[in-house]
Amino acid sequence: MAISISPEAARKIQNNLENQGTPEGGLRLGVKGGGCSGLSYVMRYDPEKQPNDKVFEENGARIFVDLKSYLYLRGMTLDWQEQLMQQGFTFVNPNATRTCSCGLSFGV
């Protein structure tokens, strides 16, 4: 199962990579223990993939995911939302059985 990237999220990823001078890089997504619900999403921009990464490309943007994190992220959609009081990436993760109110941590 792939990880999907919405057109809005792809535009944000591309813009940020270009601003950093690494347009060929990608957004690294991962999971770490902690947070309100047990696991937290982690993100950072990376100029290149690592040897064991899974790479997902959609709408002109790339996401790098290590194999361990992929177990928790497969089938997920990364989106970008801009609302009156908040903006940022959102995670639509079918593997999450519970999430916290901020949307940055989840449980399986």
N, C-alpha and C positions, 0 to 999 in steps of 0.2 A: 504494500500500500504506500502510495506516495504522500508527500506533504505538499499541500496546495498553497499557492501564494496569490492573494487577490490582486487585481490591478492596482488598487490604491496602495497596498503594502509594497508591491513591486516598484512603484514610482518612488516611494519613500526610501526604499533600500538603494535604488539606483542613484538618487540625488545625494544621499549620505556618502555613498562610496565615491562618487565623483568629487564631492567636497573634500574628501580625505585624500584624493589623488590616487585611489586604487579602484578604478572602474571595473577591473577584471576580477575583483574579489567577491566576497559574498557575506551574508549575515550568518554567523554561527549561532545555532540554537542548541541548547542543552537543557539538562535537568540536573538539579542537585537536591539533596536532602535538606529539609527545613521549610519554613513558612507555616502559615496558619493551618494548612490542610495536609502537610506531610512532605510535599515535593514543591520545588520552586522552579520556574522557568529562568534560564539565564541566556543572555544574548550579548554578542559583541561582533563588531565588524572585523573580518579577517581578510588579509590580502590574498591568501591562497588556501586551498583545501589541504588537509592532512592525508597521509597515505590510506588510512582505513575509514575515511569519511564517506558517508552517503551524500550525494549531491543531487539537489532538486532544483530544476530551473523551470520557471514559468513566468510569462509576461515580461521576459527580459531580465529577470532578477534571479540570483542564485542563493540557495540556502545550503550550508554545510552542517551535517549532524553526525556526531560520533555514534558508533554502533550501540553502545549502552543506552544513550538517550533516545535513540530511534525506537527502542522497545516501548517507550512511553509516549512517543510523538507520532507514530505511524498513523496515517489517516487524518491528521490534523490540518486545519486551514489557518494560515496566518493572515490576519486582516489589519487594516489601519483605520482608525476611527477618529474623527474630529468632531467634538461636541462643544457646546458653549463653555463648559468649565473643565474640559479634559480632552487630551489628545494622546494617541499612542497606539502601539501594536496591541491587538487582541488575539487571543488563542481560542479557537473553536476545536476542542480536543475530544473526540469520541471515546477516548480511553479514560477520561476523568469521571470518577463516580461522585466527586464532590469538589467544589471550588470555593475559594474565599471570596469575599465581596469585592476585593480589589482586582481579582482575575489573574493575579500573578503566582498563585500557588494552587495546587490541586492534590487530590488523593486518587488512588486507583484501587 
